[in-house]
Amino acid sequence: MLKKKYMKRKLLFALLAAPCFYATAQTTNIPDPIFEQLLIDKEIDTDGIINGQIDTADALAVTDLVITYEDNINFNFISDLTGIEAFTNLESLIVNFTEAGELNVSTMIHLKHLDCVDNMLSSIDVSNNPLLEYLDISTGGDVGPMNYISEIDLSHNPNIKMILASGGVGSINLKNGNNNPDMHINISGFYDGMGPEPNIYTCIEVDNAEAAQNNQAPYSDWTIAHVYATYSLVTDCSLGTEDFDAAKASVYPNPTSDILYFQTNDGTIINKIIVFDISGRIVKEYGNISDSFSISDLQAGAYIVKLASEKGSFTQRVIKK
């Protein structure tokens, strides 16, 4: 009888202990071996071997993570940051000079400082980072990895104070209900001294456009650096002079290595096509076009295609492979 009771207690203990063991043994996939080697070198991945995973507990113990140019191993760049979402306790994240096209920070609810300069990002979602104060999504030059972020939504970031978005961001949504006087924004263009100087335009949505346009508080204390760039502080960036939009026009396939086709769903005649690089410089112009044009001679990267008509214009970001 005592033996049976003992066996039942042992089984119960085993069942109760099983979830605890699973939790302590939980792992997160790190498919990029270069990323995992970096975590090993920084003594974050404590098993010390490249096996495509990291103990989740190792990631949870980190509050500051820095990945910079110096961390590249013989110029073997990180191309996949999968697994970084396990670092849910990060307060500061610096990720520079990787070839990663995605950066998932949605789990990092404590994040205050995010620097993701010079990767291969076309977008970044910071809607789940309410404590964010500092954001740098700039493109720092014309060689190596470069971001191609054309817009950034900060409407869920009431604590934001520093936005560094130099290199070609088209719109910034700052309608977060807490525009404060301590705001610093840099939307300057990059100019390498070759060809005409760029003239980038950035539309910035704010809580009170009337106050901003009349240089009233808190906007009178804002610092906005805009070398080779112009900007406007408005209520809604979608309200412009254009008479046809993405629902009425399209450019495809995207990405492409050669021919781009375009069409307008309402029969609008396109008179001219202009292709801009990410710094806002015109690199191609087309007139007398039918339904397609070639970008085969352009370097790989992101470009802005503008379709001009008598009704207005339509722009779309495209990727040249």
Phi, psi and omega in degrees: 000314178296325180295319180295318179297320180297317181294321178296317179297321179295319179293318179297318179298319180296319180292321179289327183281336185303311179299324180295320179295318180299319182295319181286337182263004184295140181235163177237135181289134174233086187291336181273112183296333179290320176297316180294321178298322178298318179294327175292314181300327180272007178059034176266314176279099192283347177284344171072012180229150177277104182226015176078015180203166176220144173299128181301327178299327177297318180292321182294338182280353186261130176249342178225124179233129182235124174233114185233181179306320183294342182277351178292134183265105180052040180061025169269099188281147170296131179246348184218119180260019176305134183108340180294340179293345178284347181276064191285347181261011181295135171253335178222130179226123174240117179230104182236148170058052170242169176258022179286134179265353180221145177220110184264107178247015186294337181271352188266074187287348179264001188294128178246331186232119179230117177238109180233047179292142169056062167240213176235042185275136173255349177199162175211130181255113180245023183292342180253025179237070188294342181269359185302126179247331187229128178222126176235111179241024187293161166251120192271352183186200183241011176230158180074188179300142179220139173284152177230051183272116184265342179208153179221132181256113179244027182287347178252020184233075186291348182261003184295135180229336183229122178232114177250110186223041181287148176114352175136034176278128185275328181210147178228124178264108179248023178276076184249006178077007184212041176301121185244164185285351184269024186278132172235128181231135174236114179239025184298152176273159176261131181227122183266007179087358181257131176073192182290152178292141180288158175222087182278144175243131178236128176263128183241117177274132183231168181295318185228090184295324181297315178296321180295316183289340178258014177054044178259166179298145001275356189290337178296341179259002179287149172247119181235107176276130185212051175296133184059029182209153171236163182207166173219148178253113190226174177277322185212116181290342180282348179270106181218199182268355184286141183254355171222149191228196185297336179284344185246356180213157178204151175235130187204163352285158183217111011279170177210162176250355187213268189272135171248134176253154177219155176205154175242132186283346181250012177082009179300134179275126177270122182266333186205146175235131178237133178248125179251147169277179188292344178270000178093006179275141177285126180246342179209145172222139181228136171231167180054047182262158178257279180221010182203164175203160186252140172237026185297333183270001178274153176288156178298141180152193181260142179221161175249124178257126179246121176262121182252137178219177178291338180278338185150211182218160179227136179238147178213138176277134179232155179248125175266121181280000000 
